[in-house]
């Protein structure tokens, strides 16, 4: 048996036990894919990031959910670089090799991590308000009233989400989602999840308040979602939600209805950049069963 260092970092927050928890394994070069999958299952958070050396970038990372490897994860990236900042990584731009290519990560002096996302793609979808309202467990009139100028659409800056505006914060909080119906809906519109939001936010500095449901991806409700935040910001820009006066930075609050409040910062002036901080809440070691040498080389 071997042991390796493992951390839990709560992303998109400065407060422990809020935001979105991510596992981080800072030295995974000697771990096989099976070992990484086993650690992710034991961590039992939505994603765990495994840092490795790279021949094409400053670092390589692989992301695993408790059941499978995924190509990219926003909050686990934020959590990883929040940890590296704590370990002394200097502010500046660094490169990160992922399964989808090499990304640029900007680390600010205050520990804020900025992750550049893909160029946005946005398409309106022809789904009835009745179906969306039934799937989310919300009032149809509240959807129609909010969608007069900004329609239902699927937006992506790396992962596609059905963006659904609604009138009031109480409508967001009272949502009673039917997960099977949401999964069928997202399958039909080719989206990863549904992002329900209102401009009626809790904090005066926030742009909006959102909730994200992705049962088809194994995430009934995600506390604070970096990829969806980039997508909804691009959506708002595309449909002129700010009457041509786009803020320099948007602040998207999320997670309050699952007792994991956090906030995502988004900038659109130079592509879509999603930013946030993180706080380490666990730093220890985990026992890992030995792996065959061939398995390590394949990883």
N, C-alpha and C positions, 0 to 999 in steps of 0.2 A: 504494500500500500504506500501511496505517496500523498503529500499534502501540497496545496497551492493557495496562495493568497486570494481572497475574494472580498469584494466590498458591495454594499448597497448604497447607492447615491440617489437621493430624491431630487429629481430634475424639475426645472421651471419654478423654483422656489428658493427662499433663503431659510425657511423654517423646517426643522426636522418633522417627519411624519406627515408632510403635506406634499403637494405636487405629484409627480409620477415616478414611482420607484423603478430603478434599473439596477441590474447586477453588473458588476465590472470585475473582470479578471485581468490584472495589469500585465501578467507575464504568461502568455499561453503558447509560446513557441513549441514546447515539448508535449502539448496536449493533442490527442487525436480527436477526430470529429465525434466519435462515440463518447469520449470523456467530456468534451465540451457540452454535448447534448445532455449528458447525465448531470453535470453541474447546473445547467439551466433548469432542468426539471426539479432539482433539489432547491434551487433558489426560489422557484415558484412565483417570479414576477413576470410581467409580460414579455420583456426581453432582457437578455444578459449579453454584454459586449465582451469579446475576448481579444485583447491586444496582442499583436504579433509583429515580428520584424517584416520589413518589406524591401524588395529590390527596386521598386518604382516610386516609392513615396517615403515620407518620414516614418510612417507607421502603417500597419495593416490592421483591420478589424473584421471580425466575423460576429454576426448576431444570431442568437438562438432564442426562440421561445421555449417554453417547457416541452413542446412536442416536435419542433422542426426548426431548421435554419431559415432565416429570412435575409433578403439581400440588403436591406437598409432599415435603420430605425433612428428617428430624430431624437427622442428623449434619451435613448441610451448613448447617443453621440454627445449630447450636452452633458450627461452625467459622467462620461468617460473623461472629457476634457476639464470638467470641474475638478475631478480627482487629480488630473495631471497638474492643474494650476496649484492645488494644495501641495503637491509634491515638488513644486518649484519650477514648472515649465514657464519660460519667459513669455511675456505678451508678444503677439505678432501673428503672422500667418504661417500655418503648418499644413502639410499635405497628409491625406489619409486615404489609403487604398481600401476600397470596399468591393463587394461583388458587382456593383454597378459602375465602377470606375473610380478614378482618383478625385477626391473632393478637397476643396480649400476650406480650412477651418481657421477663423480669426479669433484669437484670444485677447480680450481687453485686459487692461491693468487691474480692473476691479473684479476680474474673474468671470465676466460675462462671456459666454461662448456664442459665436455667430457661425451659423452653418448655411452655406449657399445651397439653394434648392434648384430644381430644374426649371427651365422656361415654362410658363403656365400654358395649359390648354384648357379651354372652357367651351362647353356646349350646352345649349338649352335642351331640356328633355320634355317629352310629351307624356307626363303622368298626371292623373287626375288628383285634385286636391283631396277628394274623398279617400282615395287610397293612401295618400301620404298621411293624412290626419288619422286614419284608422291605425296605420302601422305605428305611428308615434304616440298614439293615445292623446291627441290634442284636438282643440276645436277647429273645424274647417274654416270658420269665419276669421279666426285669428291668423291663419295662414294666408288667406286671400287678401286680408287687409294689409299685411306686411309685404306682399308680393306685387303690389301695384306697379312699382318701378323697378324692382329687382326680382327677376323670375326664378323659378326652380331651375337649377342647372347643375351639371357635373363639372367640377373644377379639379385640376390636378397640377401639382408642382413636383410630382414624383409618384404619388399615389392618388387615385381618383376618389372624390367624395361627392355625394349628392348634397348640395348646399340648400338649406331650407330656412328662410327667414320667417320669424313669427313676431307678433306684436309686442307682448309684454314679458317681463322677467317671470311673472307668475305663470304665464303659459309654458315657459321653459321648465320651471320647477315642478309644475303639475303634470308634465308629460308622463304617460304610463305606457312605455313601449312594449309592443308585441314583437319579441325577438324573431320569431319565425316569419312574421310578415315583413319585418325589416330585411331579413336575409333574402327573402324572395324579391323584394323591391330592389335591393342593391344588385342582385344577380341580373335583374331585367334591364337595369340602366348601366351595367358594367361599372360598378363603383365598389370601393372597399368598404365604405360605411356611409352613414348619414350624419351630417353636422347641422344641428338645430341651433339657431342663434337669434338674439334680439339685441337691439341697440340700447335697451333699457338695462344698463349694467349696474352692478352693486357698487363699484368704486367709481368716483367721479373722474379719475384719470383713465379709466378703461374705455376702449372703443366699443366693445360689445361683450356679451356673455354667451358662452356656447356650451353645448353638450354633444358628445360624439358617440355613436352606437355603431359597432361593427361586429355583430355576432357571427357573420360568415367567416371572419378572420379569427374567430376564437376570443373576441374582446366584446362582451356584451355592452359595457360602457367604459371608455378609456378616461382616466382622470384629466390629463392635460396632454393635448395632441399637437406635436410640432408640425407634422406633415399636413394635417387638416388646417392648421392655422395659416400656413403659407398659402394653401389653396383658397381659403375663404378671403384672405386679403387680396389675392389676385382677382378673385370674383368681384369683390366690391369695387376695385379699380376699373375692371372691364365694363361694369354696368353703371358707372358714374355715380356711385352712392354718395360721394362727397362733393357733387356739383362742380367738379373740376378743381377742387381745392384739397388734394390728397395730403393728409398729414405726413410729416417726415417719418413718423414712426407710429405704428398701431400697437395697442396693448389689448390682448385678447385674454379675458379671464375665463377660467373653466375649473371644474372639479368640485365645486362647492356642494353639489347635490350627492356626491359620493364621499364627502368628508375628506377630500384630498385637494383643497384649493391651491391654485397656482396661476401663473400668468405667463403668456408667451409674447415676446416682442417681435414685430415684423417690420422690415424695411423693404420698400419697393423701388427706391430711386435707382439702384444699380443691380437689377435682377431681384429675385426674391431671396431675402436673407431672414432666417429665423434665429432668434437669440434668447438666451436665458442663462440662469445660474443654477447651481446645484449644491447640495449639502450632503456630506457623507454621514450616514447614520449607523453603519456597520462596517467594521474592518477586522477581518479575522482570517482563518484558514479553513479549508474544507478537505476532507479525505477523498482521494480519487483512486479508484481501482487501477492497477497497472494495465498498460495497453501494449499490444504487440508493436514492435518497431515498424512493421509495414504500415500499420494504421496511423502512426505518427507521421511517417513520410507522406502518406496520402493526404493528410490534413494540411 
